[in-house]
Amino acid sequence: MTLFANAIRKSADDALALLPNQTASGVAQTGSASKYLQQLCKHWSHKAEASFDAHQGSVSFADGYRVSMTADDIHLNIQAETGHRGDITKWKDVIESHLIRFAFREDFKIKWAD
């Protein structure tokens, strides 16, 4: 019975691995784009692999979730990715809620592409 259960689990995992990663892109209009980028990367750097400077950054988690950002004078561009079993809607909410916490005396809103 254990061998059968393990074979079914392996088959299911192999099939799920064929599913594509989910991605979403968004942009926030803000004069503090670089600050948001750096704050989010610093905030998650103890939980994941993070690299960043004033104009670009990324955070990659072991479970396949990733966020990449670029900043210019008036925009924060965001690329969100999940692994093949990820929930992109929930991941977008997590990213946005964390960035809102850092709001630099402004209303912060990400416009996600459909």
TAKAUR-V112545 format. One line per field, one symbol per residue. phi: phi as a letter, one per 30 degrees, with the letter a starting at -180 (. if undefined). psi: psi as a letter, one per 30 degrees, with the letter a starting at -180 (. if undefined). burial: b if it has 16 or more other ideal C-beta (glycine too) atoms within 10 Angstrom, else e. A space follows every 50 residues. Layout:
BEGIN
phi = ???
psi = ???
burial = ???
END
This chain:
BEGIN
phi = .dddddddeddddddddddddcbababbdadcedddedddddecddcadb babdcaaabbcddjdabbbbbbdbbccbbcbbddcdcdddddddeddddd edechadcbccddd
psi = eeeeeeeeeeeeeeeeffkllklkklkkjkfgeeeeeeeeeeefffflkk klafflllkklfgfkkkkkkkafgkjkkjkklafgljeeeeeeeeeeeee fgkihlkkkkjkk.
burial = eeeeeeeeeeeeeeeeeeeeebebebbbebebbbebbbbbbeebeeebeb ebeeeebbbbbeeebbbbbbbeeeebbbebbbbeebebeebbeebbeebe ebeeeeebebebee
END
